[in-house]
Amino acid sequence: GGGTAFLGCTPERLFGISPAAAGGDDDGGAEDDPNDGIDLVSEALAGTRPRGKDDVTDDALAVELIESSKDNLENFITERYIRRHFRDMRRQGLLESVRPHVETEFPEVRKARNVQHLCRSVTA
């Protein structure tokens, strides 16, 4: 049958659906929950610096990005926004097993061709 597809060009993953990691949401209950064993993943991509002209400059810009309180706050606000929407989806019954959490305590640097961003993965 014909399916539906969504294509985008943003550097962050808007969302992804994949099998849950070991120890995921399966509560061992007798009822089959269609959401058991499925992870919903999105990314908070906020905070940006240009890429450097060489490795030394590139690394210095990445350190500047990581140490920037403004960029970290921007990334944190974006991550909270995503978690809030995951919780809203749970309240609406769209995803009953949603327990949003951030994969890492601190954002990582995601390098694209011309810029680098702070990035956190949010999983439900």
Rosetta blueprint (number, residue, H / E / L):
1 G L
2 G L
3 G L
4 T L
5 A L
6 F L
7 L L
8 G L
9 C L
10 T L
11 P L
12 E L
13 R L
14 L L
15 F L
16 G E
17 I E
18 S E
19 P E
20 A L
21 A L
22 A L
23 G L
24 G L
25 D L
26 D L
27 D L
28 G L
29 G L
30 A L
31 E L
32 D L
33 D L
34 P L
35 N L
36 D L
37 G L
38 I E
39 D E
40 L E
41 V E
42 S E
43 E E
44 A E
45 L E
46 A E
47 G E
48 T E
49 R E
50 P E
51 R L
52 G L
53 K L
54 D L
55 D H
56 V H
57 T H
58 D H
59 D H
60 A H
61 L H
62 A H
63 V H
64 E H
65 L H
66 I H
67 E H
68 S L
69 S H
70 K H
71 D H
72 N H
73 L H
74 E H
75 N H
76 F H
77 I H
78 T H
79 E H
80 R H
81 Y H
82 I H
83 R H
84 R H
85 H H
86 F H
87 R H
88 D H
89 M H
90 R H
91 R H
92 Q L
93 G L
94 L L
95 L L
96 E L
97 S L
98 V L
99 R L
100 P L
101 H E
102 V E
103 E L
104 T L
105 E L
106 F L
107 P L
108 E E
109 V E
110 R E
111 K E
112 A L
113 R L
114 N L
115 V E
116 Q E
117 H E
118 L E
119 C E
120 R E
121 S E
122 V E
123 T E
124 A L
